[in-house]
Amino acid sequence: IRFILITMRKTFAVCLFSLICVLSLAQNPIVTTAYTPDPAPFVYGDILYMFTGHDEDDATYFKMKEWMLYSTEDMVNWTYLGTPVTTATFEWAFQGDRAWASQAVERDGKWYWYVCLTEAATNADALAVAVADDPQGPYRDAIGGPLATGWSFIDPTVFIDNDGSAYLFWGNKGCWYGKLASDMISFENGYQEVPGFHDPACFGPESMKMNWAKGKEEMMVGYEEGPWVSRRGDIYYMTYPAGGVPEYMAYSTAPSIDGPWTYRGRIMDEAENAFTIHGGEVEFKGRNYMFYHNGALPNGGGFHRSACVEEFTYNEDGSIPFIPFTRKGPAPVGSIDPYKRVEAETMAWSWGVKTDRLAGKDHYVTKIDNGAWIKVREVEFGVSGPKELCLEVLKFQNPATVEFYADAMGGRPFAAVEVKDNGSFRVPAAGNVSGRHDVYILFRGDDGQFFDMDWWQVK
């Protein structure tokens, strides 16, 4: 029996180590501390912001109360920037679990976050706008009521054209659009259905779908929901989930924002372990990226979706190629400087940790217990390497050791911090850790949660 138990423990250890090795090589999904559906990227200088929804861990249907914000400068490490907007931001909205897809942009020093939720008084789908002076907020309800209401008025996308004109598109099993006024919170001349929407030549092959507005199935075009509008040269692009449920990603193009739109085909298959695939494309540092979501994280699924991204290159004629899914994700386009403060919530991958659910600019990693770890990619230690490592923790509960490894969790860590209370800690950095490495941060201790981790830095 003792031999069997020892063998089982060894087998479990090998399996666990293999799982960690496989997971540590992954990049998609790009956020592992929360379920992050409906990713909406926005480039602002050298930073790519990603605005997402949040599927609750205990969801058995769509259960979404808030919107989250992340950023990256290198396309492999993502920094959690908080939960700046919730349904409570809009007093007139249903205060529960209907924080649907969103998108945000910056315009003349203001940030406008367009969301969809439910109007409490009418139970109608509604578009709303939150505004702030900073992408992290604080945000306020820009109107004090909905921007527009109607059946299937969900999934807004905002597009600013080359001449500065701004447009909002939205809709499930229908697609509407309107030119925004200069205030970005009203329509200049109302809104209308996208011209040609019901023509299969514009938005894909027809199929039988449930028309919820009519309460029956009928022939409808391939477009399903979640439009995303962009422009390259003289071509306007609209990408969107298509085909009913489960959705795949397709796109149409037009010579002007008002159409006529022409269906161009499928560009992504149905998402892994999810029946939706909301996302959109963006150019960042000279490269093109397509965002989407899947259900590939542990306990993932149709109501536990996670943001992903793939790099792609437009064809010479301007068409979008078919984009396969990868676990590896895009290549790095930058690195982390560890001689500056590195927020604990900046990571490429993790296991067993969460981030807070706060607004504002101060955030941390929480829910840390034995065996949890964080991976930070492309950390540049320079020629000489660090002499010491600094670590800041808060909300101490139980003692633990925080170990820092280069490239793999095995062998001897280059730094280890014994945490026995709140505060800052400094320890020697042992060994030669020069050059560029991936850094693994491993937490070891007894039962119970340890503390929250705020930041780390080498000197």
N, C-alpha and C positions, 0 to 999 in steps of 0.2 A: 504493500500500500504506500509505504514511504517512497519507494522508487517511482511508483506511478505519480504521486503528488509532485515529486521533484521534476519528473519528466513533463508533467502538465504545466508547471510553473515556467520551465525553460521554453516550452513550446509557446506559451502565452507571451513570454518576454520577446521571443524571436518575432512572433506575429505583430506585437505592438511596435517593436523597433522597425519592422518592415513597413507598417502602416505610416509611422512617423516619417520614414525616408520618402515614401511615395508622396505623402501630403506636402512635405517640405519642398519638393520639386515643383509643385503646382503654383500657378499664378491666378488661374480662374477657378472659382470666383475671386474677385479682387478684394472683397471685404469679408472677413471671417468672424467678426465679433458680433454681428447682427445680420438679420435678413434684410436685404436692401433692394427691393424691386424698383422697376421703372427708372433706371438711371438716365439722367439728363446732364450731359457735359456742357461746360461753357469755358472758353479760353479767355483769360484776362492777363495779358502780358506773358510772363514765363510760368504762370500757374494755370493748371487745368482744374477747375472746380467740378465736382459731381454732386448734383442734387438728387436725392433718392427718397422713396417712400420707406416705410418700415413695417414689415410683417411681424406681428407679435409671435413670440416663441410658442405660446399656447393656442395659436389660431387653428381652428378646424374649418374655417371659411375665411373670407377676406376680413381681416381684423387689423385695421391700420388707423392709428391715432395721431400720427405726427410725420414730419418730414425731416430728413437728416442731410448733413453736408459733409463732404470729404474734399480733399485736395491732393494733388501730386505735382511734382516738378520733374519726375523721372520716369513715370508710367509704370513703375513696379512697386514703389512704396506709397501708401495712401495714409494721409493724416485725417483723423476724425476731428471735425470742427464743430461738433455739437448738434443739437436738435433745436434749431432756432424758431421753427414754426410748427404749431399744433392746431388741432381743430378749435382749441380754446382761443386762438388768435382772432377768430371770427365769432363774435358773440351770437350772431344770428344763425349760425350753422348747428347742425346736429352734433352734439358733444359725445361722440362714441367712437365708432370704428370705421369711418368712411373717408379717410384721408387718401384719396385716389392719386393718380399720377400727376406730375407737376413739371414745370421747367422755369428757370430763372435766367435773367440777363441783367447786365449793367448798362445804364444809359445816363449820360451827363452827371455822373457821380452818384446816382441812385441805383439801388438794386431792386428789381421788381420780380417777385416770386409768384408765378401764376399757378394756381392749384385748382383741383376740383373736389367738391365735397357735397353735402346734402343740406338744402335749406330746411331748417327745422319747421317753419310754419306751414310749408306746402309739401314737404317730403320730396321735392323736385331736385334733380341733379343741378348743380350750380358751379359756375366758374367764379373764382375770387382772386384778389391780388393783395399780396402783402408787400410793403415797401420798407427799405432800410438804407442807411448811409454806408453800410459795411456788409459784405456777404455773410458775416456771422451774426448780423443783427445789432441791436434789437429791431425786430420787425413789428409793424403795426398794420392793422387792416386799413388799406388805402382808401376804401370807399365807404365802409360801414354797412355794406350789403353786397349782393351778388353783382358781378359784371354782366352775366347773362344766365338765364335758367331755361331748361327745357329737357325733354326726354333724351337720355344718352348724351347730354352735354358734359362730357368728361374728357380727360386726356388733352389738356391744352398744350400747344407748342407755340412759342413766340419766335418770330423771324424779323431781323432788321436788315433791310435791303441796302444796296450800295449807296443809294441817294438819301439814306437816313429814314426812309419810310418804314414803319413797323406794322407787322400783321400778326394776328392771332388765328390759328387753325385749331380745330378740335372735333371730337365726335366719335361715337361708337355706332357702327352700322349706318352711319351717316357722317358727312363731313361738311362743316361750316367754316366760314372765315370772315374776317372783317379787318379793315385798316384801323389801327389804333391812332387816336389823336395824339398830339404832342405831349399830353400829360401822362400817356402810357396806361391810363386807368379808365379810359372810355373809348368808344368807337367814333370815328370821324363821321361816318355816314351809315351807321348800323352794321348789320352783318347779313350774310346770305349763304345759301348752299353753294359748295364749290361747283362751278359749271361743269357739266358732263359727268357728274358723279355716278349717275345710274347707267352709264355706257360702259360695257365690258372692255371696249377699246381704250378707255381712260384708266380704269382701275381693276382690270383683271377679269378672269373668267367667272361667269356666274355659277352659283351653286345654291342648293336649298339651305337656308338659314332661318333661325328663329328671329322674326321681327317683333321685338318685345313691345314696341309701341302699338302694334296691331294685335298682338297676342296669338300669332299664328306663324307657321313657316311659309316662306315664299322665296322665289328666285331673287338673289341679291348678288351684287358684284363682289369680287374677291377681297377688296378692302374690308377690314374688320374694325380697327380702332387705332388710337395712338399715332396720329400723323407726326412727322418730323420734317420740317422744311428747311432747305439750305440752297446755296447757289454757288456754282463754279463757272466763271466766265459768263456766257450768255445763257447758260442752262440752269433752270430751276429744278430741284429734286424734291420729291416727297417720298420718304420711306415710311413703311407702316406694316404692322402685323396684318396678315391676310389669311384667307382660306377658311375662316370659321375657327372652330375649336377642335383640335389643337392648332395654334397659329404658327405660320412661318413668316419670314420677313420678305417683303416685296417692295418694288418702287415704281414710280412713274416720273416722267419729266415733262417740262413745259417751256415754251419760249418766253413766257411772262408769268408773273405771279397770278394773273387772272386766267391762266390756261392758254390754249387747250392742253389738257394733260393726256399723256400717252403711256399706257402700261408697258413696262420694260421687263417684268419677270421677277422670278424668285431669286433672292440673294443670300438667304440663310434658311436652313431647314428648321423643323420644329425643335424647340429648346429641350435639352436633356431634363427629364423628370419635371416638366412644367407644361401647362397647356397655353400659357401666354408667353410673349417674347418682346415686350416693350423696350424701345431704345432709340438710338439715333447716332448720326455720324458727325465727326468734327475733325478739323485739322489742327495739329499741335506740333510745334517745332519742326515743321516741314514734312510731317507724316500724317497719314489719314487713319482714323480709328472708327470702328463701329462698336457701339455699346449695345448691350442687350441684357436680359436676365435669364437664369435657369434655376433648377432646383437641385443642384449638385452637392450642396453642403450636407453634412450629417443632419438627418431629420428634415431635409429639404423636400420640396414638393410644390404643388400648384398654389399653396397658400403660405409657403416658406421659400420665397424666391430671392436670388442673390445676383448682384450686378457683376457683369463680365465685360471684357473688351477684347477685340481682335484688331490687329493692324492689317490694312489692305492697301492696294494701289489701284487707282482708276485706270481703266483701259485707255488706249490712245484716243479713242473716239469719244471719251467722256463717260462711257457706260461704267456701271459698278459691276465688278466680277462677282461670281459666287464666292462666298466667304465661309470656309469651313470652321467648325468649332475646334478649339484647342484647350488643353489644360495648361499648357505652357504660357499662353498669353503673349503680349508684345515684348520686344526687346527693350532694355533700359535706354533712356536718352539722357541720363544724368547720374549723379551719385550723391550719397549722404556725407556731409562733413561732420564727423563725430567730435571735433574739437569745438563745435558749437553745441549748445543744448539741443538734444534730440528728444522730442516729446515721446513718452511711452506709447501714446496712441498713434505713432507713426510706425507702420509695419507693412510687410509684404504678405505675411501669413501668420496664423497663430493657432493655438490649440488650448481650449479650456479657459479663455479669458473673455471679458466683456469690456465695453466702454460705458461711461456714464450716459445719462439721458438728459443732459442739462443744456440750457441756452448759454449764451455768453462765450467768453474766450478761454476760460480755464477748464481743461479737461484732463482725464486720467484713465488708466486701465484699472479695472476692478474685477471682483469675483475670482481672485487668484487663489488657487490651491495647489496641492502637491502634483507635480508632473506637468503643470501648465507651461507653455512656452510661447515665445514670440520670435519671429524671424524678420530681420531687417536686411534688405539686399543692397549690394553695391556701396558698401561703407569704405571710404577712402582714408586709410590711416597714414598715408604719406611714406616717406623714405625711412625715417627713424622710428616710427611707431610710438605709441603712447607709453607714458611712465606711470600713470595712475588713472583710476576710473572713479567717477563721482555718480552717486545715485540719490534720488529724493523719493521718499515714500510718505504716505499719510494714512490716516484711519487705521492704524495698527490694531490687529486682533491677535495674531499668533506669530511666533518667531519662525523664520525660514532663511534659507540661503538662496541668493540670486547669483547664478553662474552665467558667465559670458564666454561663448565659444566662437571660434572662427571657422566658418564653412561647414561644420557638422557637429552634432551633439555627441561627442565621444572623445575619449582621451582626457587631457587636462585642460580646464578652462583657462583663458588668459587673464581672467579676473573673477573673484568670488566675493560676494558681500554678505556677511552675516547680519541680518536685520533683526533687532531685538526691541525696537521702539520706533516712534515717528521721527522724521527728520532727514538730514543729509548725511551721507556716508562717503568716505574716501578710502580706497584701498589701492595697493600697488598693482600695476598691470604687469604680469609676469610673461616671459617669453617674447619672441620676436613676432609682432603682429603688424609688420609693415606692408604697404601696398593696399590693394583693394580686396575686400572679403565680404561674404555674407556673415552676419552676426546672428547667433542664436542666444536668446535669453531664457534660461531654464530655471524654474522655481522648484525648490526641494524643501520638504518639511513634513511635519506630522499632519494629523487630520485637522479639518477645519480650514476656513478661509484665512489668509495671511494678513494682507494689507492692500492698499491701493498704491499703484506706482505712477509717479508724476513725470519724471524725466531721467535721462542719463547723459553722461558726457565724459570724454577722455581728455587728458592733459599731457 
